[in-house]
């Protein structure tokens, strides 16, 4: 539990949750991120990584982030919704066994990198249009 708390506070999840709070969970399809990393945009700062526990939903307002509800990790990871204008890059990654989309999001002080499965492609591009 202590590591979950530290990961949230030092790695950036907490900063995003404070900046982009959300009251209600949207009605949308949820996708599990294969990997999600949170951290400061400053080099040498603490980064936290999450494997297969971060869920995302693509909506008109942005990308809704939350942690699987059954995990104790959720206590220190409130949901948030990241506006689409923070998405800096979307690229297709050809994996050994599966393909993914890698999303890079940044708001000036913190950064998120996210790998989502190809099955989320339709919903992702339904809302996201590159600048």
DSSP file (Angstrom, degrees, kcal/mol; ACC not computed):
  #  RESIDUE AA STRUCTURE BP1 BP2  ACC     N-H-->O    O-->H-N    N-H-->O    O-->H-N    TCO  KAPPA ALPHA  PHI   PSI    X-CA   Y-CA   Z-CA
    1    1 A X     >        0   0    0      0, 0.0     4,-2.1     0, 0.0     5,-0.2   0.000 360.0 360.0 360.0 -37.9    0.0    0.0    0.0
    2    2 A X  H  >  +     0   0    0      1,-0.2     4,-2.6     2,-0.2     5,-0.2   0.911 360.0  50.6 -63.1 -41.5    2.8    2.4    0.8
    3    3 A X  H  > S+     0   0    0      1,-0.2     4,-2.8     2,-0.2    -1,-0.2   0.877 108.2  53.3 -63.7 -36.9    4.3    1.9   -2.7
    4    4 A X  H  > S+     0   0    0      2,-0.2     4,-2.0     1,-0.2    -1,-0.2   0.910 110.2  47.4 -63.6 -42.2    0.9    2.6   -4.2
    5    5 A X  H  X S+     0   0    0     -4,-2.1     4,-2.4     2,-0.2     5,-0.2   0.943 114.8  45.2 -63.3 -48.9    0.7    5.9   -2.3
    6    6 A X  H  X>S+     0   0    0     -4,-2.6     4,-3.0     1,-0.2     5,-0.6   0.898 110.9  53.6 -63.1 -41.3    4.3    6.9   -3.3
    7    7 A X  H  X5S+     0   0    0     -4,-2.8     4,-1.4    -5,-0.2     6,-0.5   0.902 111.5  46.0 -60.7 -41.8    3.8    5.9   -6.9
    8    8 A X  H  X5S+     0   0    0     -4,-2.0     6,-2.4    -5,-0.2     4,-0.7   0.930 119.3  39.4 -65.9 -47.0    0.6    8.1   -7.1
    9    9 A X  H  <5S+     0   0    0     -4,-2.4    -2,-0.2     1,-0.2     6,-0.2   0.922 126.0  31.7 -73.1 -46.4    2.2   11.1   -5.4
   10   10 A X  H  <5S+     0   0    0     -4,-3.0    30,-0.2    -5,-0.2    -3,-0.2   0.785 115.6  56.6 -85.4 -28.5    5.7   11.1   -6.8
   11   11 A X  H  <<S-     0   0    0     -4,-1.4    37,-0.5    -5,-0.6    -1,-0.2   0.635 111.5-105.1 -85.7 -13.8    4.9    9.7  -10.3
   12   12 A X  S  X S+     0   0    0     -4,-0.7     4,-2.2    -5,-0.1     5,-0.2   0.170  89.5 109.0 117.4 -21.2    2.3   12.2  -11.4
   13   13 A X  H  > S+     0   0    0     -6,-0.5     4,-2.6     1,-0.2     5,-0.2   0.937  84.9  51.2 -54.2 -46.7   -1.1   10.5  -11.2
   14   14 A X  H  > S+     0   0    0     -6,-2.4     4,-2.1     1,-0.2    -1,-0.2   0.884 107.6  52.7 -58.5 -41.7   -1.9   12.7   -8.2
   15   15 A X  H  > S+     0   0    0     -7,-0.4     4,-2.2     1,-0.2    -1,-0.2   0.923 111.2  46.0 -61.9 -44.6   -1.0   15.9  -10.1
   16   16 A X  H  X S+     0   0    0     -4,-2.2     4,-2.8     1,-0.2    -2,-0.2   0.902 110.6  53.3 -65.1 -40.2   -3.2   14.9  -13.0
   17   17 A X  H  < S+     0   0    0     -4,-2.6    -1,-0.2    -5,-0.2    -2,-0.2   0.862 111.4  46.3 -64.4 -35.1   -6.1   14.0  -10.7
   18   18 A X  H  < S+     0   0    0     -4,-2.1     3,-0.5    -5,-0.2    -1,-0.2   0.893 117.9  42.1 -72.0 -39.7   -5.8   17.5   -9.0
   19   19 A X  H  < S+     0   0    0     -4,-2.2    -2,-0.2     1,-0.2    -3,-0.2   0.826 126.3  30.3 -76.0 -33.5   -5.6   19.3  -12.3
   20   20 A X  S  < S+     0   0    0     -4,-2.8    61,-2.0    -5,-0.2    -1,-0.2  -0.442  79.6 174.3-127.8  58.9   -8.3   17.4  -14.2
   21   21 A X  B     -A   80   0A   0     -3,-0.5     2,-0.4    59,-0.2    59,-0.2  -0.217  11.5-160.6 -66.9 157.8  -10.9   16.2  -11.7
   22   22 A X        -     0   0    0     57,-0.5    57,-0.1     1,-0.1     3,-0.1  -0.996  15.0-164.4-139.2 143.0  -14.0   14.4  -12.8
   23   23 A X  S    S+     0   0    0     -2,-0.4     2,-0.4     1,-0.2    -1,-0.1   0.875  73.8  35.3 -92.6 -45.6  -17.2   13.9  -11.0
   24   24 A X  S    S-     0   0    0      0, 0.0     2,-0.4     0, 0.0    -1,-0.2  -0.872  78.2-118.4-118.9 144.7  -19.0   11.2  -12.9
   25   25 A X        -     0   0    0     -2,-0.4    -2,-0.0    -3,-0.1    -3,-0.0  -0.621  38.5-122.8 -74.9 131.1  -17.7    8.2  -14.8
   26   26 A X        -     0   0    0     -2,-0.4     2,-0.9     1,-0.1    -1,-0.1  -0.255  16.6-114.0 -71.3 163.8  -18.6    8.5  -18.5
   27   27 A X  S    S+     0   0    0      2,-0.0     2,-0.3    30,-0.0    -1,-0.1  -0.877  70.9 111.0 -97.3 105.1  -20.6    5.9  -20.4
   28   28 A X  S    S-     0   0    0     -2,-0.9     2,-0.3    31,-0.0    31,-0.1  -0.966  74.0 -75.7-163.7 167.7  -18.0    4.5  -22.8
   29   29 A X        -     0   0    0     -2,-0.3    29,-0.5    29,-0.2     2,-0.4  -0.600  47.0-140.2 -75.4 134.2  -16.0    1.4  -23.6
   30   30 A X  E     -B   57   0A   0     -2,-0.3     2,-0.4    27,-0.1    27,-0.2  -0.773  14.6-164.7 -99.0 142.3  -13.1    0.9  -21.3
   31   31 A X  E     -B   56   0A   0     25,-2.6    25,-2.6    -2,-0.4     2,-0.5  -0.974  18.4-128.3-125.3 139.7   -9.7   -0.4  -22.4
   32   32 A X  E     -B   55   0A   0     -2,-0.4    85,-0.5    23,-0.2     2,-0.4  -0.764  23.5-131.2 -88.4 125.9   -6.9   -1.7  -20.3
   33   33 A X  E     -E  116   0B   0     21,-3.0    19,-1.0    -2,-0.5    21,-0.4  -0.620   3.9-148.7 -75.8 128.1   -3.5    0.0  -20.9
   34   34 A X  E    S+     0   0B   0     81,-2.1    18,-0.6    -2,-0.4     2,-0.3   0.894  86.1   1.5 -61.3 -39.6   -0.8   -2.6  -21.4
   35   35 A X  E     -E  115   0B   0     80,-0.8    80,-2.6    16,-0.2     2,-0.4  -0.981  64.9-176.6-150.2 137.3    1.6    0.0  -19.9
   36   36 A X  E     -EF 114  50B   0     14,-2.1    14,-2.6    -2,-0.3     2,-0.4  -0.992   6.7-169.9-134.8 128.1    1.1    3.5  -18.5
   37   37 A X  E     -EF 113  49B   0     76,-2.7    76,-2.2    -2,-0.4     2,-0.4  -0.967   1.2-169.7-120.7 137.9    4.0    5.6  -17.3
   38   38 A X  E     +EF 112  48B   0     10,-2.7    10,-2.7    -2,-0.4     2,-0.3  -0.951  23.2 128.9-122.7 141.0    3.5    8.9  -15.4
   39   39 A X  E     -EF 111  47B   0     72,-1.9    72,-3.6    -2,-0.4     8,-0.2  -0.985  53.1 -74.4-176.8 171.6    6.2   11.4  -14.6
   40   40 A X  E     -E  110   0B   0      6,-0.8    70,-0.3    -2,-0.3     5,-0.1  -0.345  35.3-126.7 -72.4 156.8    7.5   14.9  -14.6
   41   41 A X  S    S+     0   0    0     68,-1.5     2,-0.3     2,-0.1    69,-0.1   0.605  87.0  95.7 -79.8 -11.4    8.7   16.5  -17.8
   42   42 A X  S >  S-     0   0    0     67,-0.4     3,-1.3     1,-0.1    -2,-0.2  -0.628  85.6-113.3 -79.3 136.1   12.0   17.3  -16.0
   43   43 A X  T 3  S+     0   0    0     -2,-0.3     3,-0.1     1,-0.2    -1,-0.1  -0.359  98.0  27.1 -66.7 147.6   14.7   14.8  -16.6
   44   44 A X  T 3  S+     0   0    0      1,-0.3    -1,-0.2    -4,-0.1     2,-0.1   0.425  89.9 130.9  82.6  -1.6   15.8   12.8  -13.6
   45   45 A X    <   -     0   0    0     -3,-1.3    -1,-0.3    -5,-0.1   -34,-0.0  -0.451  68.7 -84.4 -83.0 159.7   12.4   13.1  -11.8
   46   46 A X        -     0   0    0     -2,-0.1    -6,-0.8   -36,-0.1     2,-0.4  -0.335  46.0-168.5 -62.1 137.4   10.6   10.1  -10.4
   47   47 A X  E     -F   39   0B   0     -8,-0.2     2,-0.4    -3,-0.1    -8,-0.2  -0.965   6.4-153.1-126.1 146.7    8.4    8.1  -12.8
   48   48 A X  E     -F   38   0B   0    -10,-2.7   -10,-2.7   -37,-0.5     2,-0.4  -0.952   5.6-157.3-121.7 144.6    5.9    5.5  -12.1
   49   49 A X  E     -F   37   0B   0     -2,-0.4     2,-0.4   -12,-0.2   -12,-0.2  -0.932   3.7-166.5-121.3 142.9    4.8    2.6  -14.3
   50   50 A X  E     -F   36   0B   0    -14,-2.6   -14,-2.1    -2,-0.4     2,-0.6  -0.996   6.0-158.0-129.2 127.7    1.6    0.6  -14.2
   51   51 A X  S    S-     0   0    0     -2,-0.4   -16,-0.2   -16,-0.2   -17,-0.2  -0.930  71.5 -24.5-111.2 119.4    1.1   -2.6  -16.1
   52   52 A X  S    S+     0   0    0    -19,-1.0    -1,-0.1    -2,-0.6   -18,-0.1   0.690 115.1  88.4  60.0  24.7   -2.4   -3.8  -16.9
   53   53 A X        +     0   0    0    -20,-0.2    15,-2.0   -17,-0.1     2,-0.5   0.552  62.0  87.7-122.4 -15.2   -4.1   -1.9  -14.2
   54   54 A X  E     - C   0  67A   0    -21,-0.4   -21,-3.0    13,-0.2     2,-0.4  -0.735  59.2-163.7 -88.3 130.9   -4.9    1.5  -15.7
   55   55 A X  E     -BC  32  66A   0     11,-3.6    11,-2.1    -2,-0.5     2,-0.3  -0.888   4.4-167.0-112.7 144.6   -8.2    1.7  -17.6
   56   56 A X  E     -BC  31  65A   0    -25,-2.6   -25,-2.6    -2,-0.4     2,-0.4  -0.958   9.8-164.5-131.5 151.3   -9.1    4.4  -20.1
   57   57 A X  E     -BC  30  64A   0      7,-1.7     7,-2.8    -2,-0.3     2,-0.5  -0.999  18.6-136.4-131.3 135.7  -12.2    5.5  -21.9
   58   58 A X  E     + C   0  63A   0    -29,-0.5     2,-0.3    -2,-0.4   -29,-0.2  -0.821  35.9 161.4 -95.4 127.6  -12.3    7.8  -24.9
   59   59 A X        -     0   0    0      3,-2.4     3,-0.3    -2,-0.5   -31,-0.0  -0.810  54.7 -96.1-136.2 173.2  -14.9   10.6  -24.7
   60   60 A X  S    S+     0   0    0     -2,-0.3    24,-0.2     1,-0.2     3,-0.1   0.875 123.6  48.1 -57.9 -38.5  -15.8   13.9  -26.3
   61   61 A X  S    S-     0   0    0      1,-0.2    23,-0.5    22,-0.1     2,-0.3   0.709 123.6 -85.0 -80.2 -21.2  -14.1   15.7  -23.4
   62   62 A X  E     - D   0  83A   0     -3,-0.3    -3,-2.4    21,-0.2     2,-0.6  -0.996  66.2 -29.2 152.1-155.9  -10.9   13.7  -23.4
   63   63 A X  E     -CD  58  82A   0     19,-2.7    19,-2.9    -2,-0.3     2,-0.5  -0.890  51.2-147.4-104.6 119.8   -9.4   10.5  -22.0
   64   64 A X  E     -CD  57  81A   0     -7,-2.8    -7,-1.7    -2,-0.6     2,-0.4  -0.756  16.0-162.3 -88.5 125.6  -10.9    9.3  -18.8
   65   65 A X  E     +CD  56  80A   0     15,-3.2    15,-1.6    -2,-0.5     2,-0.3  -0.885  20.2 148.4-111.1 138.5   -8.3    7.4  -16.6
   66   66 A X  E     -C   55   0A   0    -11,-2.1   -11,-3.6    -2,-0.4     2,-0.3  -0.974  39.6-115.0-156.9 166.1   -9.0    5.1  -13.7
   67   67 A X  E     -C   54   0A   0     10,-0.5   -13,-0.2    -2,-0.3    12,-0.1  -0.807  53.2 -79.4-103.7 146.5   -7.6    2.1  -11.9
   68   68 A X    >   -     0   0    0    -15,-2.0     3,-1.5    -2,-0.3     6,-0.3  -0.158  43.2-131.5 -42.4 129.2   -9.4   -1.3  -11.9
   69   69 A X  T 3  S+     0   0    0      1,-0.3    -1,-0.2     4,-0.1     5,-0.0   0.727 100.2  59.4 -62.9 -23.6  -12.0   -0.9   -9.1
   70   70 A X  T 3  S+     0   0    0      4,-0.0     2,-0.3     3,-0.0    -1,-0.3   0.552  87.1  92.8 -85.4  -5.2  -11.2   -4.2   -7.4
   71   71 A X  S X  S-     0   0    0     -3,-1.5     3,-1.6     1,-0.1     4,-0.2  -0.689  73.0-138.2 -93.3 140.0   -7.5   -3.3   -6.7
   72   72 A X  G >  S+     0   0    0     -2,-0.3     3,-1.8     1,-0.3     4,-0.3   0.754  99.3  77.1 -63.3 -22.1   -6.4   -1.6   -3.4
   73   73 A X  G >  S+     0   0    0      1,-0.3     3,-1.5     2,-0.2    -1,-0.3   0.794  77.4  74.7 -54.6 -29.6   -4.2    0.6   -5.5
   74   74 A X  G X  S+     0   0    0     -3,-1.6     3,-1.5    -6,-0.3    -1,-0.3   0.756  76.3  76.4 -59.7 -26.0   -7.4    2.6   -6.4
   75   75 A X  G <  S+     0   0    0     -3,-1.8    -1,-0.3     1,-0.3    -2,-0.2   0.841 105.4  33.1 -55.1 -35.5   -7.4    4.2   -3.0
   76   76 A X  G <  S+     0   0    0     -3,-1.5     2,-0.3    -4,-0.3    -1,-0.3   0.243 110.0  71.1-106.4  11.4   -4.6    6.5   -4.0
   77   77 A X    <   -     0   0    0     -3,-1.5   -10,-0.5    -4,-0.2    -1,-0.2  -0.668  63.8-172.2-131.4  77.7   -5.5    6.9   -7.6
   78   78 A X        -     0   0    0     -2,-0.3   -61,-0.1    -3,-0.1   -13,-0.1  -0.376  34.2-100.9 -67.9 150.1   -8.7    9.0   -8.1
   79   79 A X        +     0   0    0    -57,-0.1   -57,-0.5   -12,-0.1     2,-0.3  -0.258  43.9 178.0 -67.8 157.9  -10.0    9.1  -11.7
   80   80 A X  E     -AD  21  65A   0    -15,-1.6   -15,-3.2   -59,-0.2     2,-0.5  -0.970  25.9-128.8-152.4 165.1   -9.4   12.1  -13.9
   81   81 A X  E     - D   0  64A   0    -61,-2.0     2,-0.5    -2,-0.3   -17,-0.3  -0.973  17.8-152.4-124.7 119.2  -10.1   13.2  -17.5
   82   82 A X  E     - D   0  63A   0    -19,-2.9   -19,-2.7    -2,-0.5     5,-0.1  -0.778  23.2-120.0 -92.9 122.6   -7.3   14.4  -19.6
   83   83 A X  E >   - D   0  62A   0     -2,-0.5     3,-1.8   -21,-0.2     4,-0.3  -0.236  19.8-118.3 -62.6 150.3   -8.3   16.9  -22.3
   84   84 A X  G >  S+     0   0    0    -23,-0.5     3,-1.8     1,-0.3    -1,-0.1   0.783 108.4  69.9 -60.5 -29.0   -7.6   16.0  -25.9
   85   85 A X  G 3  S+     0   0    0      1,-0.3    -1,-0.3    20,-0.0    21,-0.1   0.655  89.3  63.9 -68.7 -11.7   -5.2   19.0  -26.4
   86   86 A X  G <  S+     0   0    0     -3,-1.8    20,-2.7    19,-0.1     2,-0.7   0.615  77.0 101.8 -82.6 -12.1   -2.7   17.3  -24.1
   87   87 A X  E <   +G  105   0B   0     -3,-1.8    18,-0.3    -4,-0.3     3,-0.1  -0.632  44.1 171.4 -75.6 115.2   -2.3   14.5  -26.5
   88   88 A X  E     +     0   0B   0     16,-2.8     2,-0.3    -2,-0.7    17,-0.2   0.725  60.3  11.6 -97.5 -27.1    1.0   15.2  -28.3
   89   89 A X  E     -G  104   0B   0     15,-1.6    15,-2.6     2,-0.0     2,-0.4  -0.985  48.4-173.1-156.5 141.4    1.5   12.0  -30.3
   90   90 A X  E     +G  103   0B   0     -2,-0.3     2,-0.4    13,-0.2    13,-0.2  -0.988  22.0 167.8-132.2 123.7   -0.3    8.9  -31.3
   91   91 A X  E     -G  102   0B   0     11,-2.2    11,-3.2    -2,-0.4     2,-0.4  -0.992  35.2-118.7-139.6 147.7    1.7    6.2  -33.1
   92   92 A X  E     -G  101   0B   0     -2,-0.4     2,-0.5     9,-0.2     9,-0.2  -0.685  26.7-157.5 -83.5 133.5    1.1    2.6  -34.0
   93   93 A X  E     -G  100   0B   0      7,-3.3     7,-2.4    -2,-0.4     2,-0.9  -0.959   8.7-144.7-115.3 121.5    3.6    0.2  -32.4
   94   94 A X  E     -G   99   0B   0     -2,-0.5     5,-0.2     5,-0.2     2,-0.1  -0.767  25.8-166.7 -87.0 107.4    4.2   -3.2  -34.1
   95   95 A X        -     0   0    0     -2,-0.9     4,-0.0     3,-0.8     0, 0.0  -0.350  32.3-108.5 -88.5 171.8    4.8   -5.6  -31.2
   96   96 A X  S    S+     0   0    0      1,-0.1     3,-0.1    -2,-0.1    -1,-0.1   0.924 114.8   6.9 -65.4 -45.1    6.1   -9.1  -31.4
   97   97 A X  S    S+     0   0    0      1,-0.3     2,-0.3    -3,-0.0    -1,-0.1   0.670 136.9  21.2-111.5 -24.3    2.8  -10.7  -30.6
   98   98 A X        -     0   0    0     19,-0.0    -3,-0.8    20,-0.0     2,-0.3  -0.971  68.2-126.6-143.3 155.1    0.4   -7.8  -30.6
   99   99 A X  E     -G   94   0B   0     -2,-0.3    19,-1.0    -5,-0.2     2,-0.3  -0.769  30.1-178.1-100.8 152.5    0.2   -4.3  -32.0
  100  100 A X  E     -GH  93 117B   0     -7,-2.4    -7,-3.3    -2,-0.3     2,-0.5  -0.881  27.8-119.6-138.6 167.4   -0.6   -1.3  -29.9
  101  101 A X  E     -GH  92 116B   0     15,-2.5    15,-2.6    -2,-0.3     2,-0.6  -0.969  24.2-150.6-108.4 133.0   -1.1    2.4  -30.1
  102  102 A X  E     -GH  91 115B   0    -11,-3.2   -11,-2.2    -2,-0.5     2,-0.5  -0.916  12.3-167.0-103.7 121.4    1.3    4.5  -28.1
  103  103 A X  E     -GH  90 114B   0     11,-2.8    11,-2.3    -2,-0.6     2,-0.5  -0.913   5.1-163.0-108.9 134.0   -0.1    7.8  -26.8
  104  104 A X  E     -GH  89 113B   0    -15,-2.6   -16,-2.8    -2,-0.5   -15,-1.6  -0.979  12.2-177.8-117.1 122.2    2.1   10.5  -25.4
  105  105 A X  E     +GH  87 112B   0      7,-3.0     7,-2.7    -2,-0.5     2,-0.3  -0.940   5.2 170.4-122.5 141.7    0.3   13.2  -23.4
  106  106 A X  E     - H   0 111B   0    -20,-2.7     5,-0.2    -2,-0.4    -2,-0.0  -0.991  21.5-176.1-151.8 139.7    1.9   16.3  -21.8
  107  107 A X        -     0   0    0      3,-1.8     4,-0.1    -2,-0.3    -1,-0.1   0.180  64.9 -88.4-122.1  17.8    0.5   19.3  -20.1
  108  108 A X  S    S+     0   0    0      2,-0.4     3,-0.1   -22,-0.1   -67,-0.1  -0.038 120.9  41.3 104.4 -32.2    3.7   21.3  -19.5
  109  109 A X  S    S+     0   0    0      1,-0.3   -68,-1.5   -69,-0.1   -67,-0.4   0.624 116.8  28.2-119.8 -24.0    4.6   19.9  -16.0
  110  110 A X  E     -E   40   0B   0    -70,-0.3    -3,-1.8   -69,-0.1    -2,-0.4  -0.955  62.4-151.3-141.1 159.6    3.9   16.2  -16.3
  111  111 A X  E     -EH  39 106B   0    -72,-3.6   -72,-1.9    -2,-0.3     2,-0.4  -0.957   2.5-162.9-133.9 146.8    3.8   13.5  -19.0
  112  112 A X  E     -EH  38 105B   0     -7,-2.7    -7,-3.0    -2,-0.3     2,-0.4  -0.995   1.1-167.5-127.9 136.0    1.9   10.3  -19.6
  113  113 A X  E     -EH  37 104B   0    -76,-2.2   -76,-2.7    -2,-0.4     2,-0.4  -0.987  15.5-176.1-119.6 137.2    2.8    7.5  -22.0
  114  114 A X  E     -EH  36 103B   0    -11,-2.3   -11,-2.8    -2,-0.4     2,-0.6  -0.995  20.8-156.9-139.7 133.7    0.2    4.9  -22.7
  115  115 A X  E     -EH  35 102B   0    -80,-2.6   -81,-2.1    -2,-0.4   -80,-0.8  -0.958  21.7-178.8-109.2 119.1    0.1    1.7  -24.7
  116  116 A X  E     -EH  33 101B   0    -15,-2.6   -15,-2.5    -2,-0.6   -83,-0.1  -0.885  30.3-102.1-117.5 151.1   -3.4    0.7  -25.6
  117  117 A X  E >   - H   0 100B   0    -85,-0.5     3,-2.0    -2,-0.3   -17,-0.2  -0.263  30.7-113.2 -68.1 156.1   -4.6   -2.4  -27.5
  118  118 A X  G >  S+     0   0    0    -19,-1.0     3,-2.4     1,-0.3     4,-0.3   0.766 110.3  75.2 -59.4 -27.1   -5.5   -2.1  -31.2
  119  119 A X  G 3  S+     0   0    0      1,-0.3     3,-0.3     2,-0.1     4,-0.3   0.691  89.9  59.3 -63.9 -14.2   -9.1   -2.9  -30.3
  120  120 A X  G <> S+     0   0    0     -3,-2.0     4,-2.7     1,-0.2    -1,-0.3   0.436  77.1  99.0 -87.9  -0.1   -9.4    0.6  -29.0
  121  121 A X  H <> S+     0   0    0     -3,-2.4     4,-2.6     1,-0.2     5,-0.3   0.899  78.5  50.8 -55.6 -48.3   -8.5    2.1  -32.4
  122  122 A X  H  > S+     0   0    0     -4,-0.3     4,-1.0    -3,-0.3    -1,-0.2   0.937 115.1  41.7 -58.9 -49.2  -12.0    2.9  -33.5
  123  123 A X  H  > S+     0   0    0     -4,-0.3     4,-1.1     2,-0.2     5,-0.3   0.894 113.2  54.3 -67.5 -39.4  -12.9    4.8  -30.3
  124  124 A X  H >X S+     0   0    0     -4,-2.7     4,-2.8     1,-0.2     3,-0.8   0.959 114.3  38.8 -57.9 -53.1   -9.6    6.5  -30.1
  125  125 A X  H 3< S+     0   0    0     -4,-2.6    -1,-0.2     1,-0.2    -2,-0.2   0.587 103.4  70.6 -80.6  -8.4   -9.9    8.0  -33.6
  126  126 A X  H 3< S+     0   0    0     -4,-1.0    -1,-0.2    -5,-0.3    -2,-0.2   0.845 119.1  18.6 -68.3 -33.8  -13.5    8.7  -33.3
  127  127 A X  H << S+     0   0    0     -4,-1.1     2,-0.4    -3,-0.8    -2,-0.2   0.745 113.6  75.3-108.1 -32.5  -12.6   11.4  -30.8
  128  128 A X     <  +     0   0    0     -4,-2.8     2,-0.4    -5,-0.3    -1,-0.1  -0.705  48.7 175.2 -91.9 130.5   -9.0   12.2  -31.5
  129  129 A X        -     0   0    0     -2,-0.4    -3,-0.0    -3,-0.0    -4,-0.0  -0.995  35.0-115.7-129.4 127.9   -7.8   14.2  -34.5
  130  130 A X              0   0    0     -2,-0.4   -42,-0.1     1,-0.2   -41,-0.0  -0.271 360.0 360.0 -62.1 144.0   -4.2   15.1  -34.8
  131  131 A X              0   0    0    -43,-0.1    -1,-0.2   -46,-0.0   -43,-0.0   0.493 360.0 360.0 -69.4 360.0   -3.4   18.8  -34.7
